[in-house]
Amino acid sequence: MGDEANQAPGLTMLGRRIARTSLGILRNRAELLTVEWQEEKARLVLLLVWSLALLFLALMTVCLLTAAVILLVPADYRIWVTAGFAVIYAGGAAWAFFALKGLVKKKPFCESIEQVRKDISWMEKAE
């Protein structure tokens, strides 16, 4: 009977410790997810603001420079200069597209996902 009395509080204590540890892990992961969510929101807002600023300023610069160069070229060559600018602008647009595409491809919440993978791996090893 003495052995059973000693085991009951031990199992109860062990259960409480496991519950506390599990809740601590969940809280930790939730906090990490919250921080990463805020970082992602801030990154998306910055991405939008900088993209719009870039678009506006680049468009203004391109329009003014193009007009100035076209007006400085003799009338006979203006069509060729205009076509050259169109090719240059198309190349710039393709470059900007791929740069933005690279930013969009970055996976969100990668640290949270990695921590969950580590937790799962640790739990599988503990079995």
Backbone as CSV, one residue per row, in Angstrom:
resi,resn,N_x,N_y,N_z,CA_x,CA_y,CA_z,C_x,C_y,C_z
1,MET,0.808,-1.190,0.000,0.000,0.000,0.000,0.853,1.257,0.000
2,GLY,1.994,1.182,0.628,2.890,2.325,0.685,3.378,2.722,-0.697
3,ASP,3.595,1.718,-1.576,4.051,2.021,-2.932,2.977,2.727,-3.741
4,GLU,1.735,2.319,-3.585,0.645,2.944,-4.337,0.442,4.379,-3.911
5,ALA,0.594,4.669,-2.616,0.420,6.029,-2.115,1.509,6.946,-2.687
6,ASN,2.714,6.411,-2.857,3.805,7.220,-3.394,3.656,7.449,-4.892
7,GLN,3.071,6.523,-5.606,2.951,6.644,-7.061,1.851,7.611,-7.470
8,ALA,0.777,7.669,-6.737,-0.347,8.522,-7.132,0.049,9.994,-7.221
9,PRO,0.685,10.576,-6.190,1.090,11.970,-6.329,2.149,12.156,-7.421
10,GLY,3.022,11.183,-7.595,4.048,11.279,-8.640,3.444,11.338,-10.030
11,LEU,2.452,10.499,-10.278,1.796,10.511,-11.588,1.019,11.800,-11.790
12,THR,0.385,12.252,-10.728,-0.361,13.500,-10.819,0.592,14.656,-11.100
13,MET,1.708,14.674,-10.365,2.716,15.717,-10.585,3.263,15.657,-12.006
14,LEU,3.541,14.427,-12.457,4.052,14.257,-13.812,3.040,14.759,-14.836
15,GLY,1.781,14.442,-14.638,0.730,14.917,-15.539,0.652,16.432,-15.560
16,ARG,0.772,17.041,-14.396,0.737,18.510,-14.322,1.941,19.122,-15.034
17,ARG,3.109,18.512,-14.818,4.312,19.023,-15.478,4.196,18.930,-16.997
18,ILE,3.693,17.797,-17.443,3.515,17.619,-18.894,2.519,18.641,-19.421
19,ALA,1.433,18.848,-18.698,0.426,19.826,-19.124,1.021,21.233,-19.145
20,ARG,1.763,21.602,-18.096,2.390,22.919,-18.043,3.398,23.096,-19.169
21,THR,4.194,22.070,-19.406,5.186,22.137,-20.476,4.501,22.267,-21.833
22,SER,3.457,21.492,-22.046,2.725,21.548,-23.316,2.100,22.924,-23.516
23,LEU,1.494,23.464,-22.469,0.900,24.790,-22.579,1.974,25.856,-22.799
24,GLY,3.118,25.684,-22.153,4.226,26.616,-22.365,4.714,26.589,-23.804
25,ILE,4.815,25.393,-24.358,5.237,25.256,-25.759,4.219,25.912,-26.679
26,LEU,2.943,25.660,-26.438,1.896,26.262,-27.268,1.920,27.786,-27.166
27,ARG,2.092,28.296,-25.946,2.149,29.745,-25.760,3.354,30.323,-26.495
28,ASN,4.488,29.652,-26.384,5.703,30.107,-27.047,5.514,30.161,-28.557
29,ARG,4.917,29.112,-29.090,4.694,29.068,-30.544,3.673,30.131,-30.975
30,ALA,2.661,30.352,-30.149,1.669,31.383,-30.474,2.311,32.763,-30.462
31,GLU,3.192,33.015,-29.500,3.895,34.295,-29.455,4.795,34.471,-30.674
32,LEU,5.484,33.414,-31.059,6.335,33.467,-32.247,5.508,33.739,-33.493
33,LEU,4.374,33.072,-33.597,3.490,33.289,-34.741,2.981,34.725,-34.768
34,THR,2.654,35.275,-33.608,2.179,36.654,-33.529,3.260,37.624,-33.977
35,VAL,4.481,37.413,-33.525,5.584,38.292,-33.921,5.822,38.198,-35.419
36,GLU,5.818,36.994,-35.948,6.037,36.836,-37.390,4.877,37.430,-38.197
37,TRP,3.669,37.338,-37.682,2.506,37.937,-38.368,2.697,39.446,-38.450
38,GLN,3.123,40.071,-37.358,3.358,41.507,-37.362,4.483,41.872,-38.322
39,GLU,5.537,41.080,-38.347,6.632,41.334,-39.279,6.174,41.218,-40.727
40,GLU,5.349,40.226,-41.002,4.848,40.049,-42.372,3.950,41.205,-42.783
41,LYS,3.095,41.666,-41.873,2.233,42.813,-42.189,3.080,44.045,-42.471
42,ALA,4.091,44.281,-41.635,4.962,45.437,-41.840,5.722,45.312,-43.156
43,ARG,6.185,44.112,-43.468,6.911,43.899,-44.720,6.013,44.148,-45.925
44,LEU,4.771,43.694,-45.854,3.846,43.896,-46.969,3.500,45.375,-47.159
45,VAL,3.320,46.092,-46.055,3.030,47.524,-46.155,4.219,48.254,-46.765
46,LEU,5.431,47.932,-46.286,6.624,48.557,-46.859,6.793,48.212,-48.332
47,LEU,6.524,46.968,-48.666,6.611,46.548,-50.057,5.659,47.355,-50.935
48,LEU,4.456,47.564,-50.461,3.471,48.336,-51.216,3.880,49.798,-51.333
49,VAL,4.292,50.404,-50.225,4.674,51.814,-50.236,5.866,52.051,-51.160
50,TRP,6.907,51.229,-51.016,8.095,51.407,-51.854,7.798,51.105,-53.320
51,SER,6.930,50.160,-53.567,6.569,49.855,-54.960,5.835,51.023,-55.600
52,LEU,4.910,51.617,-54.864,4.176,52.765,-55.398,5.087,53.973,-55.586
53,ALA,5.978,54.208,-54.621,6.920,55.324,-54.756,7.828,55.113,-55.963
54,LEU,8.328,53.904,-56.086,9.183,53.583,-57.229,8.439,53.782,-58.538
55,LEU,7.246,53.291,-58.597,6.460,53.404,-59.826,6.212,54.861,-60.192
56,PHE,5.790,55.661,-59.232,5.495,57.066,-59.509,6.745,57.833,-59.941
57,LEU,7.812,57.726,-59.152,9.021,58.485,-59.460,9.677,58.019,-60.756
58,ALA,9.680,56.736,-60.983,10.252,56.225,-62.224,9.444,56.683,-63.432
59,LEU,8.147,56.679,-63.298,7.289,57.119,-64.401,7.511,58.591,-64.714
60,MET,7.610,59.420,-63.692,7.847,60.848,-63.912,9.211,61.081,-64.574
61,THR,10.229,60.394,-64.085,11.564,60.548,-64.646,11.603,60.092,-66.098
62,VAL,11.028,58.971,-66.339,11.036,58.420,-67.695,10.294,59.333,-68.658
63,CYS,9.171,59.829,-68.253,8.400,60.723,-69.146,9.186,61.985,-69.488
64,LEU,9.786,62.603,-68.480,10.519,63.842,-68.730,11.781,63.616,-69.557
65,LEU,12.532,62.566,-69.230,13.746,62.297,-70.000,13.430,61.881,-71.436
66,THR,12.416,61.090,-71.584,12.042,60.652,-72.936,11.627,61.842,-73.791
67,ALA,10.807,62.694,-73.223,10.361,63.877,-73.974,11.544,64.761,-74.335
68,ALA,12.461,64.959,-73.388,13.615,65.819,-73.656,14.490,65.242,-74.762
69,VAL,14.765,63.946,-74.690,15.628,63.332,-75.706,14.952,63.330,-77.068
70,ILE,13.695,62.994,-77.096,12.987,62.944,-78.389,12.948,64.334,-79.028
71,LEU,12.765,65.355,-78.220,12.726,66.709,-78.772,14.104,67.195,-79.224
72,LEU,15.167,66.665,-78.643,16.526,67.058,-79.045,16.993,66.359,-80.315
73,VAL,16.389,65.237,-80.663,16.786,64.471,-81.848,16.142,65.107,-83.082
74,PRO,16.884,65.108,-84.214,16.278,65.635,-85.456,14.987,64.881,-85.813
75,ALA,14.091,65.558,-86.443,12.760,65.033,-86.746,12.800,63.716,-87.524
76,ASP,13.774,63.529,-88.390,13.847,62.310,-89.196,14.119,61.062,-88.343
77,TYR,14.782,61.210,-87.211,15.176,60.067,-86.386,14.298,59.864,-85.139
78,ARG,13.343,60.700,-84.975,12.524,60.634,-83.762,11.784,59.302,-83.630
79,ILE,11.325,58.726,-84.717,10.594,57.452,-84.637,11.516,56.336,-84.156
80,TRP,12.773,56.361,-84.605,13.729,55.337,-84.190,14.121,55.502,-82.716
81,VAL,14.277,56.714,-82.305,14.600,56.977,-80.902,13.428,56.557,-80.012
82,THR,12.223,56.836,-80.461,11.033,56.433,-79.702,10.959,54.911,-79.583
83,ALA,11.251,54.205,-80.659,11.255,52.738,-80.628,12.357,52.223,-79.694
84,GLY,13.507,52.847,-79.724,14.592,52.456,-78.819,14.197,52.622,-77.362
85,PHE,13.554,53.725,-77.056,13.076,53.926,-75.684,12.048,52.865,-75.290
86,ALA,11.200,52.501,-76.229,10.197,51.470,-75.925,10.860,50.146,-75.565
87,VAL,11.925,49.790,-76.288,12.648,48.546,-75.996,13.324,48.632,-74.621
88,ILE,13.945,49.752,-74.330,14.590,49.944,-73.030,13.565,49.856,-71.899
89,TYR,12.415,50.467,-72.072,11.380,50.449,-71.036,10.811,49.050,-70.833
90,ALA,10.671,48.323,-71.909,10.177,46.947,-71.787,11.175,46.091,-71.003
91,GLY,12.459,46.277,-71.260,13.487,45.553,-70.506,13.462,45.932,-69.031
92,GLY,13.302,47.210,-68.745,13.208,47.665,-67.351,11.981,47.114,-66.651
93,ALA,10.879,47.054,-67.367,9.657,46.496,-66.781,9.835,45.009,-66.466
94,ALA,10.513,44.286,-67.344,10.765,42.863,-67.097,11.670,42.688,-65.877
95,TRP,12.692,43.507,-65.756,13.596,43.447,-64.598,12.835,43.729,-63.299
96,ALA,11.995,44.759,-63.296,11.210,45.093,-62.106,10.229,43.967,-61.760
97,PHE,9.651,43.344,-62.773,8.728,42.243,-62.544,9.421,41.095,-61.818
98,PHE,10.606,40.720,-62.291,11.318,39.608,-61.667,11.821,39.968,-60.269
99,ALA,12.168,41.220,-60.042,12.592,41.654,-58.707,11.428,41.553,-57.724
100,LEU,10.258,42.022,-58.123,9.078,41.934,-57.256,8.638,40.488,-57.069
101,LYS,8.765,39.696,-58.095,8.400,38.284,-58.008,9.267,37.580,-56.968
102,GLY,10.549,37.924,-56.908,11.447,37.359,-55.910,11.030,37.727,-54.491
103,LEU,10.571,38.941,-54.293,10.099,39.361,-52.972,8.822,38.635,-52.564
104,VAL,7.958,38.424,-53.516,6.680,37.774,-53.220,6.881,36.291,-52.913
105,LYS,7.902,35.665,-53.493,8.139,34.236,-53.297,8.608,33.881,-51.895
106,LYS,9.103,34.859,-51.138,9.592,34.569,-49.787,8.452,33.994,-48.958
107,LYS,8.708,32.830,-48.340,7.664,32.146,-47.584,7.390,32.865,-46.272
108,PRO,6.124,33.117,-45.977,5.798,33.717,-44.689,5.812,32.673,-43.575
109,PHE,6.068,33.113,-42.361,6.031,32.283,-41.162,7.014,31.122,-41.214
110,CYS,8.145,31.312,-41.888,9.099,30.209,-42.029,9.686,29.799,-40.677
111,GLU,9.898,30.725,-39.761,10.462,30.368,-38.455,9.458,29.569,-37.625
112,SER,8.183,29.942,-37.679,7.160,29.180,-36.954,7.043,27.760,-37.493
113,ILE,7.056,27.634,-38.790,6.955,26.316,-39.415,8.148,25.453,-39.025
114,GLU,9.337,26.065,-39.014,10.542,25.325,-38.638,10.476,24.877,-37.180
115,GLN,9.971,25.715,-36.297,9.859,25.343,-34.887,8.861,24.203,-34.698
116,VAL,7.762,24.217,-35.423,6.783,23.131,-35.330,7.403,21.832,-35.837
117,ARG,8.185,21.905,-36.902,8.870,20.706,-37.410,9.830,20.141,-36.367
118,LYS,10.565,21.027,-35.709,11.485,20.581,-34.660,10.715,19.934,-33.512
119,ASP,9.574,20.523,-33.149,8.765,19.955,-32.068,8.271,18.563,-32.426
120,ILE,7.792,18.412,-33.646,7.294,17.111,-34.088,8.418,16.089,-34.093
121,SER,9.587,16.500,-34.588,10.739,15.603,-34.610,11.145,15.207,-33.194
122,TRP,11.140,16.147,-32.280,11.496,15.869,-30.897,10.500,14.907,-30.255
123,MET,9.203,15.112,-30.517,8.175,14.240,-29.965,8.290,12.832,-30.526
124,GLU,8.619,12.716,-31.823,8.778,11.381,-32.408,9.972,10.646,-31.819
125,LYS,11.032,11.363,-31.518,12.211,10.745,-30.915,11.934,10.354,-29.473
126,ALA,11.062,11.086,-28.791,10.761,10.830,-27.394,9.880,9.569,-27.240
127,GLU,9.191,9.194,-28.289,8.325,8.005,-28.215,9.166,6.804,-28.151
